[in-house]
Amino acid sequence: MTDDLVVLKLGGSVITDKDSPETVDDASLDGVVDAVAAAVDADAGRLVVVHGGGSFGHVHAAEHGVSTTDGSDEAAAVTAIHGAMKRLNAEVVDRLQTRDVAAVPVHPLSVAARDHEGVLSLPVDATAGLLAEGFVPVLHGDVIAHAGEGVTVLSGDEIVTSLADSLEATRVGLCSTVPGVLDENDAVIDEIRSFEDVASVLGDSESTDVSGGMAGKVRELLALGAPAHIFGPDSVGDFLNGEQAGTVVDGR
């Protein structure tokens, strides 16, 4: 096995049917799980998986008015949102385990928090310890304690960038419903070295949705100390095997 550490994000829109509350997209999830299992069999390196909320967490967050900035101090909101994310996480973990991937859950609610300024603290001791023992930690978007706000949403994208920095990831991959960052002609942009290169296409990140649209993703990935890739479900295997996949975002 190589010493590479890869962080792979599976978008909620990829693994769930966002038009049907708490519904897994079986074909899409099975496809990406098969690709992960094949890469693990090939000893492609250490792996951390993060997944979004899709039709699980987002539905309950909207019902309770909770976002990355708007909080709730109601215990019912915490259990509804976190419970939905645990159900989706269990489905992802179970499917990975059925393909002999040593996947185990890590729930951010129990380890992460934000201070009064909204600065995230996401300790990685548990994740690093599981990696060292040969497991594949599977984290997910969640609600977490936010000083003065009750709980707010921690997005999967923010987990990815935090883990990549703390664990010194070799590569980062975001699997989305699109094959990469698209230009004005809907063609995949091969490489992004600075936000100015794509600002005319993506617009201002302030206009993106609360869980971080493409502009926000690109800005955050450019700040990483490792190359990142944005790609579609069909390219998961290519990415995990170290091949070209979608758009490379590298601000180093």
C-alpha positions as a LaTeX table, in Angstrom:
\begin{tabular}{lrrr}
\hline
Residue & $x$ (\AA) & $y$ (\AA) & $z$ (\AA) \\
\hline
Met1 & 0.00 & 0.00 & 0.00 \\
Thr2 & 1.20 & 3.52 & $-0.77$ \\
Asp3 & 1.47 & 6.12 & 2.00 \\
Asp4 & $-0.97$ & 8.41 & 0.19 \\
Leu5 & $-3.83$ & 9.81 & 2.24 \\
Val6 & $-6.89$ & 10.58 & 0.15 \\
Val7 & $-10.01$ & 12.40 & 1.29 \\
Leu8 & $-13.04$ & 11.59 & $-0.88$ \\
Lys9 & $-16.30$ & 13.55 & $-0.64$ \\
Leu10 & $-19.48$ & 11.97 & $-1.99$ \\
Gly11 & $-22.01$ & 14.70 & $-2.67$ \\
Gly12 & $-25.46$ & 14.26 & $-1.18$ \\
Ser13 & $-26.99$ & 14.75 & $-4.63$ \\
Val14 & $-24.90$ & 11.83 & $-5.90$ \\
Ile15 & $-25.95$ & 9.23 & $-3.35$ \\
Thr16 & $-29.56$ & 10.26 & $-2.66$ \\
Asp17 & $-32.66$ & 11.17 & $-4.61$ \\
Lys18 & $-33.04$ & 14.81 & $-3.59$ \\
Asp19 & $-36.67$ & 14.86 & $-4.79$ \\
Ser20 & $-37.72$ & 12.14 & $-2.33$ \\
Pro21 & $-37.11$ & 12.63 & 1.41 \\
Glu22 & $-34.70$ & 10.10 & 2.93 \\
Thr23 & $-34.31$ & 8.10 & $-0.27$ \\
Val24 & $-31.00$ & 6.59 & $-1.35$ \\
Asp25 & $-30.10$ & 6.55 & $-5.04$ \\
Asp26 & $-29.26$ & 2.86 & $-5.06$ \\
Ala27 & $-27.65$ & 2.66 & $-8.47$ \\
Ser28 & $-25.44$ & 5.71 & $-7.95$ \\
Leu29 & $-24.39$ & 4.76 & $-4.42$ \\
Asp30 & $-23.60$ & 1.20 & $-5.48$ \\
Gly31 & $-21.52$ & 2.51 & $-8.36$ \\
Val32 & $-19.31$ & 4.74 & $-6.22$ \\
Val33 & $-19.04$ & 2.08 & $-3.51$ \\
Asp34 & $-17.86$ & $-0.45$ & $-6.09$ \\
Ala35 & $-15.19$ & 2.02 & $-7.24$ \\
Val36 & $-14.03$ & 2.59 & $-3.66$ \\
Ala37 & $-13.87$ & $-1.14$ & $-3.00$ \\
Ala38 & $-11.82$ & $-1.73$ & $-6.16$ \\
Ala39 & $-9.35$ & 0.98 & $-5.15$ \\
Val40 & $-9.03$ & $-0.44$ & $-1.64$ \\
Asp41 & $-8.39$ & $-3.91$ & $-3.11$ \\
Ala42 & $-5.65$ & $-2.37$ & $-5.25$ \\
Asp43 & $-3.97$ & $-0.83$ & $-2.17$ \\
Ala44 & $-4.43$ & 2.68 & $-3.55$ \\
Gly45 & $-3.63$ & 4.27 & $-0.18$ \\
Arg46 & $-5.28$ & 5.35 & 3.05 \\
Leu47 & $-8.76$ & 6.74 & 2.59 \\
Val48 & $-11.22$ & 8.95 & 4.45 \\
Val49 & $-14.74$ & 9.22 & 3.06 \\
Val50 & $-17.06$ & 12.17 & 3.71 \\
His51 & $-20.61$ & 12.38 & 2.42 \\
Gly52 & $-23.23$ & 15.09 & 2.19 \\
Gly53 & $-26.81$ & 15.13 & 3.39 \\
Gly54 & $-28.85$ & 15.08 & 0.20 \\
Ser55 & $-32.49$ & 14.24 & 0.83 \\
Phe56 & $-31.73$ & 13.15 & 4.39 \\
Gly57 & $-30.19$ & 15.97 & 6.42 \\
His58 & $-31.22$ & 18.91 & 4.24 \\
Val59 & $-34.94$ & 18.15 & 4.51 \\
His60 & $-34.90$ & 18.19 & 8.31 \\
Ala61 & $-32.56$ & 21.17 & 8.49 \\
Ala62 & $-34.98$ & 23.17 & 6.34 \\
Glu63 & $-37.94$ & 22.13 & 8.50 \\
His64 & $-36.19$ & 23.41 & 11.63 \\
Gly65 & $-34.68$ & 26.51 & 10.05 \\
Val66 & $-31.10$ & 25.38 & 10.65 \\
Ser67 & $-28.27$ & 26.25 & 8.26 \\
Thr68 & $-24.55$ & 26.94 & 8.42 \\
Thr69 & $-25.36$ & 30.37 & 9.86 \\
Asp70 & $-28.83$ & 30.04 & 11.45 \\
Gly71 & $-28.93$ & 27.91 & 14.58 \\
Ser72 & $-31.46$ & 26.21 & 16.81 \\
Asp73 & $-31.51$ & 25.54 & 20.55 \\
Glu74 & $-34.21$ & 22.87 & 20.25 \\
Ala75 & $-33.20$ & 19.32 & 21.11 \\
Ala76 & $-35.81$ & 18.04 & 18.65 \\
Ala77 & $-34.00$ & 19.81 & 15.82 \\
Val78 & $-30.70$ & 18.18 & 16.80 \\
Thr79 & $-32.13$ & 14.69 & 16.94 \\
Ala80 & $-34.08$ & 15.08 & 13.69 \\
Ile81 & $-31.18$ & 16.34 & 11.61 \\
His82 & $-28.48$ & 14.21 & 13.22 \\
Gly83 & $-30.73$ & 11.15 & 13.21 \\
Ala84 & $-31.34$ & 11.48 & 9.47 \\
Met85 & $-27.62$ & 11.85 & 8.81 \\
Lys86 & $-26.85$ & 8.80 & 10.94 \\
Arg87 & $-29.32$ & 6.77 & 8.89 \\
Leu88 & $-27.66$ & 7.81 & 5.64 \\
Asn89 & $-24.20$ & 7.27 & 7.10 \\
Ala90 & $-25.20$ & 3.77 & 8.23 \\
Glu91 & $-26.35$ & 2.97 & 4.68 \\
Val92 & $-23.04$ & 4.15 & 3.20 \\
Val93 & $-20.98$ & 2.27 & 5.81 \\
Asp94 & $-23.03$ & $-0.91$ & 5.42 \\
Arg95 & $-22.66$ & $-0.96$ & 1.65 \\
Leu96 & $-18.91$ & $-0.41$ & 1.92 \\
Gln97 & $-18.62$ & $-3.21$ & 4.48 \\
Thr98 & $-20.55$ & $-5.62$ & 2.25 \\
Arg99 & $-17.77$ & $-5.05$ & $-0.30$ \\
Asp100 & $-15.10$ & $-5.85$ & 2.30 \\
Val101 & $-14.09$ & $-2.22$ & 2.89 \\
Ala102 & $-13.25$ & $-1.66$ & 6.58 \\
Ala103 & $-15.56$ & 1.35 & 6.80 \\
Val104 & $-16.55$ & 2.74 & 10.22 \\
Pro105 & $-18.70$ & 5.75 & 11.15 \\
Val106 & $-17.42$ & 8.99 & 12.68 \\
His107 & $-20.17$ & 11.43 & 13.70 \\
Pro108 & $-19.14$ & 15.13 & 13.77 \\
Leu109 & $-21.83$ & 16.08 & 16.33 \\
Ser110 & $-19.82$ & 14.22 & 18.98 \\
Val111 & $-16.43$ & 15.79 & 18.23 \\
Ala112 & $-16.79$ & 19.17 & 16.48 \\
Ala113 & $-17.90$ & 22.65 & 17.58 \\
Arg114 & $-17.84$ & 26.31 & 16.55 \\
Asp115 & $-16.85$ & 29.23 & 18.75 \\
His116 & $-18.66$ & 32.60 & 18.99 \\
Glu117 & $-16.93$ & 33.76 & 15.80 \\
Gly118 & $-18.03$ & 30.64 & 13.95 \\
Val119 & $-14.52$ & 29.20 & 13.80 \\
Leu120 & $-14.62$ & 25.43 & 13.48 \\
Ser121 & $-12.84$ & 23.03 & 15.80 \\
Leu122 & $-12.77$ & 19.51 & 14.37 \\
Pro123 & $-10.32$ & 17.31 & 16.31 \\
Val124 & $-8.93$ & 14.51 & 14.18 \\
Asp125 & $-7.53$ & 12.18 & 16.83 \\
Ala126 & $-10.29$ & 9.61 & 16.39 \\
Thr127 & $-10.11$ & 9.72 & 12.59 \\
Ala128 & $-6.31$ & 9.51 & 12.60 \\
Gly129 & $-6.39$ & 6.65 & 15.07 \\
Leu130 & $-8.86$ & 4.69 & 12.94 \\
Leu131 & $-6.72$ & 5.28 & 9.85 \\
Ala132 & $-3.65$ & 4.02 & 11.69 \\
Glu133 & $-5.49$ & 0.81 & 12.52 \\
Gly134 & $-6.43$ & 0.18 & 8.89 \\
Phe135 & $-10.02$ & 1.42 & 8.96 \\
Val136 & $-11.75$ & 3.71 & 6.48 \\
Pro137 & $-13.42$ & 6.48 & 8.54 \\
Val138 & $-16.71$ & 7.69 & 7.06 \\
Leu139 & $-17.79$ & 11.17 & 8.19 \\
His140 & $-20.82$ & 13.19 & 7.12 \\
Gly141 & $-22.42$ & 16.60 & 7.15 \\
Asp142 & $-24.05$ & 17.14 & 10.53 \\
Val143 & $-25.23$ & 19.63 & 13.12 \\
Ile144 & $-22.67$ & 20.71 & 15.72 \\
Ala145 & $-22.58$ & 22.92 & 18.80 \\
His146 & $-22.15$ & 26.59 & 17.92 \\
Ala147 & $-21.44$ & 28.96 & 20.82 \\
Gly148 & $-24.41$ & 31.28 & 21.33 \\
Glu149 & $-26.42$ & 29.69 & 18.49 \\
Gly150 & $-27.33$ & 26.25 & 19.78 \\
Val151 & $-26.44$ & 24.09 & 16.80 \\
Thr152 & $-25.70$ & 24.96 & 13.17 \\
Val153 & $-24.96$ & 22.87 & 10.11 \\
Leu154 & $-21.44$ & 21.64 & 9.40 \\
Ser155 & $-21.28$ & 20.91 & 5.67 \\
Gly156 & $-19.43$ & 17.99 & 4.17 \\
Asp157 & $-17.30$ & 20.39 & 2.14 \\
Glu158 & $-16.05$ & 22.11 & 5.29 \\
Ile159 & $-15.26$ & 18.74 & 6.84 \\
Val160 & $-13.22$ & 17.83 & 3.76 \\
Thr161 & $-11.07$ & 20.95 & 3.83 \\
Ser162 & $-10.56$ & 20.76 & 7.60 \\
Leu163 & $-9.54$ & 17.09 & 7.48 \\
Ala164 & $-7.31$ & 17.61 & 4.46 \\
Asp165 & $-5.37$ & 20.30 & 6.32 \\
Ser166 & $-5.19$ & 18.50 & 9.68 \\
Leu167 & $-4.30$ & 15.10 & 8.25 \\
Glu168 & $-2.02$ & 16.50 & 5.53 \\
Ala169 & $-3.90$ & 14.74 & 2.77 \\
Thr170 & $-2.04$ & 13.89 & $-0.42$ \\
Arg171 & $-5.10$ & 14.42 & $-2.63$ \\
Val172 & $-8.70$ & 15.53 & $-2.23$ \\
Gly173 & $-11.64$ & 14.54 & $-4.39$ \\
Leu174 & $-15.17$ & 15.91 & $-4.59$ \\
Cys175 & $-17.64$ & 13.68 & $-6.40$ \\
Ser176 & $-20.50$ & 15.82 & $-7.70$ \\
Thr177 & $-23.39$ & 15.39 & $-10.09$ \\
Val178 & $-21.41$ & 17.24 & $-12.76$ \\
Pro179 & $-18.23$ & 15.91 & $-14.45$ \\
Gly180 & $-16.17$ & 18.86 & $-13.25$ \\
Val181 & $-16.19$ & 22.65 & $-13.17$ \\
Leu182 & $-17.90$ & 23.74 & $-16.38$ \\
Asp183 & $-17.12$ & 26.73 & $-18.58$ \\
Glu184 & $-19.66$ & 28.93 & $-20.35$ \\
Asn185 & $-20.08$ & 26.22 & $-23.00$ \\
Asp186 & $-20.66$ & 23.48 & $-20.41$ \\
Ala187 & $-17.27$ & 21.94 & $-21.17$ \\
Val188 & $-15.13$ & 20.66 & $-18.31$ \\
Ile189 & $-12.31$ & 23.00 & $-17.31$ \\
Asp190 & $-9.20$ & 20.83 & $-17.01$ \\
Glu191 & $-7.31$ & 22.88 & $-14.42$ \\
Ile192 & $-7.87$ & 25.86 & $-12.13$ \\
Arg193 & $-4.87$ & 27.62 & $-10.58$ \\
Ser194 & $-6.58$ & 30.77 & $-9.29$ \\
Phe195 & $-10.15$ & 31.92 & $-8.76$ \\
Glu196 & $-9.65$ & 34.76 & $-11.20$ \\
Asp197 & $-9.28$ & 32.15 & $-13.95$ \\
Val198 & $-12.92$ & 31.10 & $-13.52$ \\
Ala199 & $-14.56$ & 34.07 & $-11.81$ \\
Ser200 & $-16.44$ & 35.02 & $-14.97$ \\
Val201 & $-17.99$ & 31.56 & $-15.11$ \\
Leu202 & $-18.66$ & 30.87 & $-11.43$ \\
Gly203 & $-19.52$ & 34.35 & $-10.18$ \\
Asp204 & $-19.11$ & 35.53 & $-6.60$ \\
Ser205 & $-19.07$ & 32.81 & $-3.93$ \\
Glu206 & $-21.31$ & 35.02 & $-1.79$ \\
Ser207 & $-24.19$ & 34.15 & $-4.11$ \\
Thr208 & $-23.94$ & 30.40 & $-3.50$ \\
Asp209 & $-26.28$ & 28.30 & $-1.39$ \\
Val210 & $-25.77$ & 27.73 & 2.32 \\
Ser211 & $-23.98$ & 24.39 & 1.89 \\
Gly212 & $-21.48$ & 25.91 & $-0.54$ \\
Gly213 & $-22.01$ & 26.11 & $-4.29$ \\
Met214 & $-19.31$ & 25.55 & $-6.88$ \\
Ala215 & $-17.70$ & 28.98 & $-6.42$ \\
Gly216 & $-17.32$ & 28.39 & $-2.69$ \\
Lys217 & $-15.91$ & 24.91 & $-3.29$ \\
Val218 & $-13.28$ & 26.21 & $-5.69$ \\
Arg219 & $-12.19$ & 28.99 & $-3.33$ \\
Glu220 & $-11.74$ & 26.56 & $-0.44$ \\
Leu221 & $-9.93$ & 23.96 & $-2.53$ \\
Leu222 & $-7.51$ & 26.54 & $-3.89$ \\
Ala223 & $-6.44$ & 27.26 & $-0.31$ \\
Leu224 & $-5.48$ & 23.65 & 0.38 \\
Gly225 & $-1.91$ & 22.44 & 0.40 \\
Ala226 & $-2.80$ & 19.51 & $-1.86$ \\
Pro227 & $-4.26$ & 19.06 & $-5.34$ \\
Ala228 & $-8.03$ & 18.61 & $-5.44$ \\
His229 & $-10.30$ & 17.18 & $-8.09$ \\
Ile230 & $-13.96$ & 17.83 & $-8.84$ \\
Phe231 & $-15.58$ & 15.08 & $-10.90$ \\
Gly232 & $-18.69$ & 13.04 & $-11.57$ \\
Pro233 & $-19.63$ & 9.57 & $-10.27$ \\
Asp234 & $-18.13$ & 7.80 & $-13.29$ \\
Ser235 & $-14.66$ & 9.14 & $-12.41$ \\
Val236 & $-14.41$ & 7.99 & $-8.79$ \\
Gly237 & $-12.24$ & 5.02 & $-9.74$ \\
Asp238 & $-9.94$ & 7.15 & $-11.90$ \\
Phe239 & $-9.44$ & 9.62 & $-9.06$ \\
Leu240 & $-8.73$ & 6.97 & $-6.44$ \\
Asn241 & $-6.22$ & 5.33 & $-8.76$ \\
Gly242 & $-4.31$ & 8.58 & $-9.17$ \\
Glu243 & $-5.46$ & 9.31 & $-12.71$ \\
Gln244 & $-6.88$ & 12.48 & $-14.24$ \\
Ala245 & $-10.45$ & 13.06 & $-13.08$ \\
Gly246 & $-12.64$ & 16.03 & $-13.89$ \\
Thr247 & $-11.21$ & 19.42 & $-12.97$ \\
Val248 & $-7.93$ & 19.73 & $-11.05$ \\
Val249 & $-7.98$ & 22.61 & $-8.55$ \\
Asp250 & $-4.49$ & 23.43 & $-7.32$ \\
Gly251 & $-3.54$ & 26.80 & $-5.90$ \\
Arg252 & $-0.06$ & 25.84 & $-4.68$ \\
\hline
\end{tabular}
